[in-house]
């Protein structure tokens, strides 16, 4: 009897690991949205932040008939539960007047953000594939990491008008090509409840998503001496919408897929509506988009359920 009890007694290291997992799960509040749900919405919020800060608007800092160059830089931070996505965003554009009230601009951008998070508790669900686990089930996620890279370029046409009850107007339409790359975007998991309780592995949402994105917008510049205020709105339509890619490992399995192939639809790449207010000091050609800072903090929590914080500050310089 003595030898049998020694053989089945838990090892001290096992007890320590189990205790740490219990403490972590108690300190991490559970969320209602699944890990897959927010893993999709974090990069989609970053895409919206890019649409909101594209260098598209002419603030009247360059005389008619000349080239106008703009460089833009931004910093963004998006959070949900114990997960975050943050980093720098940069872009540049060149604009040239055409005949009459029209102008054309070409632009490019690059956003490189980092995923991070020490621990987060929420349901584990994998719509991209069927697993042997009993899912959905509450799980503890640890060691979230990875990178988000959004690179693209586009062309826009701007029609300037100063008649009608709207006063000075800028109507804009165009299209861009973008490729969103998610690399090493993964977290370890441990199932906490249900028949699969105790199962461990990792879930990975790395993937490439390419879109052609038509867009249209309106700005209403208002000038006050050396200053201008430019409220603007933009709607963008990433096309095509794509299935969410994923991979999951666990006891005795390693499975990959996407939600479209699994029959759960195409979800990545949402229509985006953004609103901003540029404040420009014209002698310096310097613009701060204070409207986007406010609107993106509010709109993303509505557009992408589960997003709890979204901050983006954008500054541009025109030459």
C-alpha positions in Angstrom: 0.0 0.0 0.0 2.8 2.4 0.8 4.6 1.9 -2.5 1.2 2.5 -4.4 0.5 5.7 -2.6 4.0 7.0 -3.4 3.5 6.1 -7.1 0.3 8.1 -7.4 1.2 11.1 -5.3 1.5 14.3 -7.3 5.0 15.6 -7.8 5.9 19.0 -6.1 6.5 20.6 -9.5 3.0 19.6 -10.7 1.5 21.1 -7.6 3.4 24.3 -8.1 2.3 24.6 -11.8 -1.3 23.8 -10.9 -1.3 26.4 -8.1 0.1 29.1 -10.4 -2.6 28.4 -13.0 -5.3 28.7 -10.4 -3.9 32.0 -9.2 -3.6 33.3 -12.7 -7.2 32.3 -13.5 -8.5 34.0 -10.4 -6.7 37.2 -11.2 -7.8 37.3 -14.8 -11.5 38.3 -15.2 -13.4 36.1 -17.6 -14.7 37.7 -20.8 -17.8 36.7 -22.7 -16.4 36.9 -26.2 -14.3 33.9 -27.4 -10.6 34.2 -28.0 -11.1 33.7 -31.7 -13.7 36.5 -31.8 -11.3 39.1 -30.3 -8.3 37.6 -32.2 -10.2 38.7 -35.4 -11.3 42.0 -34.1 -8.0 43.3 -32.9 -6.4 43.5 -36.4 -9.7 44.7 -37.9 -9.7 47.6 -35.4 -6.1 48.4 -36.6 -7.3 48.4 -40.2 -10.0 50.9 -39.3 -7.4 53.1 -37.6 -5.4 53.1 -40.9 -8.5 54.1 -42.9 -9.1 56.9 -40.4 -5.6 58.3 -40.8 -4.9 58.0 -44.6 -3.2 61.2 -45.9 -6.1 62.2 -48.2 -7.2 65.7 -47.3 -5.9 69.0 -48.7 -5.8 71.6 -46.0 -5.1 74.6 -48.3 -1.4 74.8 -47.5 -0.1 74.7 -51.1 -1.0 77.1 -53.9 -2.9 75.8 -56.9 -0.9 74.3 -59.6 1.9 72.8 -57.5 2.7 69.4 -56.2 1.9 68.8 -52.6 3.7 66.2 -50.5 2.4 64.9 -47.1 4.0 62.6 -44.6 2.0 61.2 -41.7 2.8 59.3 -38.5 0.6 57.8 -35.9 0.7 55.6 -32.8 -2.1 53.2 -31.9 -3.1 51.1 -28.9 -6.0 48.7 -28.9 -6.9 46.5 -25.9 -9.4 43.9 -24.9 -9.2 41.9 -21.6 -5.5 41.0 -21.1 -4.7 41.4 -24.8 -3.3 44.4 -26.7 -2.1 45.5 -30.1 0.1 48.6 -30.3 2.7 50.3 -32.4 3.6 52.9 -35.1 1.8 53.7 -38.4 3.4 55.7 -41.2 2.2 56.9 -44.6 3.0 59.4 -47.4 1.2 60.9 -50.3 1.7 63.2 -53.3 -1.1 65.3 -54.8 -1.3 67.2 -58.1 -4.0 69.5 -59.4 -5.7 68.5 -62.6 -7.9 70.7 -64.8 -10.6 72.7 -63.0 -11.6 71.6 -59.4 -10.1 68.2 -59.6 -6.8 66.8 -58.1 -5.3 63.4 -58.0 -3.2 61.9 -55.2 -1.1 58.7 -54.8 -0.2 57.3 -51.4 1.3 54.4 -49.6 1.4 53.2 -46.0 3.1 50.8 -43.6 1.8 49.8 -40.1 3.8 47.5 -37.9 2.2 46.6 -34.6 2.8 44.1 -31.9 0.4 41.8 -30.1 1.1 41.2 -26.4 -0.6 39.8 -23.3 0.5 37.8 -20.2 -2.8 36.1 -19.5 -6.5 36.3 -20.4 -9.5 34.1 -19.6 -12.3 33.6 -22.0 -14.0 30.8 -24.0 -11.9 28.7 -26.4 -13.8 28.2 -29.6 -12.4 27.2 -33.0 -14.8 28.0 -35.9 -12.0 27.4 -38.4 -11.8 23.7 -37.7 -13.4 20.8 -35.7 -11.3 19.5 -32.8 -11.5 16.5 -30.4 -12.0 18.9 -27.5 -15.4 19.7 -26.1 -15.7 23.3 -27.2 -16.6 26.0 -26.6 -15.1 25.9 -23.1 -13.7 28.4 -20.6 -9.9 28.5 -21.0 -6.9 30.4 -19.7 -4.7 31.9 -22.4 -1.1 32.9 -21.7 1.9 34.2 -23.5 0.1 36.0 -26.3 2.5 37.4 -28.9 2.9 38.1 -32.6 3.1 40.9 -35.1 0.6 42.8 -37.4 1.9 44.3 -40.6 -0.4 46.2 -43.0 1.2 47.5 -46.1 -0.6 49.1 -49.0 -0.9 51.8 -51.7 -3.7 53.6 -53.5 -5.0 56.3 -55.7 -7.6 59.0 -54.9 -9.4 61.7 -56.8 -10.5 64.9 -55.0 -13.2 67.3 -56.2 -13.1 70.7 -54.6 -16.3 72.8 -54.5 -17.2 76.0 -52.7 -20.9 76.4 -53.6 -24.1 75.3 -51.9 -25.2 75.3 -48.3 -22.2 73.1 -47.3 -19.8 75.8 -48.3 -16.2 74.7 -49.1 -16.2 70.9 -49.8 -13.9 68.2 -50.8 -15.5 65.1 -52.3 -13.1 62.2 -52.6 -13.1 58.7 -54.0 -10.5 56.1 -54.9 -9.2 52.6 -54.1 -6.2 51.0 -52.4 -4.6 47.6 -52.3 -3.5 46.3 -48.9 -2.1 43.1 -47.4 -2.5 42.4 -43.8 0.1 39.9 -42.5 -0.3 38.3 -39.0 2.9 36.5 -38.0 3.4 34.2 -35.0 0.0 35.4 -33.7 -0.6 32.8 -31.0 -1.2 32.0 -27.4 -1.0 28.9 -25.1 -4.2 27.7 -23.6 -5.4 25.5 -20.8 -9.1 24.4 -20.7 -10.6 25.1 -17.3 -14.0 23.6 -17.5 -16.0 20.8 -19.1 -15.1 17.3 -20.3 -11.8 18.6 -21.8 -10.7 20.3 -18.6 -7.0 20.3 -18.2 -6.2 20.0 -21.9 -3.4 22.2 -23.1 -1.9 23.4 -26.4 -1.7 26.5 -28.4 -3.9 28.4 -30.8 -2.4 30.4 -33.7 -4.2 33.0 -35.9 -1.3 33.8 -38.2 -2.3 34.4 -41.8 -2.3 36.7 -44.9 -5.3 38.8 -45.9 -5.2 40.7 -49.2 -7.9 43.2 -50.1 -8.7 45.7 -52.8 -10.5 48.5 -50.9 -12.7 51.1 -52.7 -13.4 54.2 -50.5 -15.3 57.5 -50.6 -15.3 60.5 -48.4 -16.3 64.1 -47.7 -14.4 66.9 -46.0 -15.6 70.4 -45.1 -12.6 72.7 -44.6 -13.1 75.9 -42.7 -10.3 78.6 -42.5 -9.6 81.0 -39.7 -6.5 83.0 -40.6 -3.5 80.8 -40.1 -5.6 77.9 -38.9 -8.0 75.5 -40.6 -10.4 73.0 -39.2 -11.3 70.1 -41.5 -14.1 67.7 -40.4 -14.0 64.6 -42.6 -15.7 61.2 -43.0 -14.6 58.2 -45.0 -16.3 54.9 -45.8 -14.1 52.0 -47.0 -15.1 48.5 -48.4 -12.4 45.9 -48.1 -13.0 43.3 -50.8 -13.2 40.4 -50.7 -14.2 39.4 -47.2 -12.1 36.4 -46.2 -12.3 33.4 -43.9 -10.4 33.6 -40.6 -7.3 31.4 -40.7 -6.2 29.4 -37.7 -4.3 26.5 -36.2 -4.7 24.7 -32.9 -2.7 22.0 -31.2 -3.7 19.8 -28.3 -3.4 16.3 -26.9 -2.6 14.2 -29.9 -3.7 16.7 -32.6 -2.5 19.6 -34.8 -5.2 21.1 -37.0 -5.4 24.0 -39.3 -8.2 25.6 -41.4 -10.3 28.7 -42.0 -13.9 29.6 -41.2 -14.9 29.7 -44.9 -13.7 26.1 -45.6 -15.3 25.0 -42.3 -18.7 26.4 -43.3 -18.7 29.2 -40.8 -18.5 32.1 -43.2 -16.1 34.8 -44.3 -15.5 37.4 -41.5 -12.2 39.1 -41.9 -12.4 42.5 -43.6 -15.3 44.7 -42.4 -16.8 47.8 -44.0 -15.3 50.8 -42.2 -16.8 54.2 -41.4 -14.4 56.7 -39.8 -14.8 60.3 -38.7 -12.1 62.9 -38.0 -11.4 66.5 -37.4 -8.0 67.9 -38.6 -6.6 71.0 -36.9 -4.0 72.6 -39.2 -1.5 75.4 -38.6 -1.1 76.5 -42.2 2.3 78.4 -42.0 3.9 75.1 -40.8 1.7 72.8 -42.8 1.3 70.8 -39.6 -2.0 68.9 -38.9 -3.2 67.0 -35.8 -6.3 64.8 -36.2 -8.0 65.3 -32.9 -11.3 64.1 -34.2 -10.0 60.6 -35.0 -8.5 60.3 -31.5 -12.0 60.8 -30.1 -14.1 59.0 -32.7 -12.0 55.8 -33.0 -12.1 55.5 -29.2 -15.9 55.4 -29.4 -16.7 53.8 -32.8 -14.5 50.8 -32.5 -16.3 49.6 -29.3 -19.5 49.6 -31.4 -18.1 48.3 -34.7 -16.0 45.5 -33.2 -17.7 44.0 -30.1 -15.2 43.1 -27.4 -12.8 45.9 -28.1 -12.5 47.8 -24.8 -10.0 50.5 -25.6 -8.8 52.0 -28.9 -6.5 55.0 -29.0 -4.9 56.5 -32.1 -3.1 59.8 -32.5 -2.2 61.0 -36.0 0.1 63.9 -37.0 0.9 64.9 -40.6 3.2 67.5 -42.3 2.4 69.0 -45.7 5.1 70.4 -48.0 
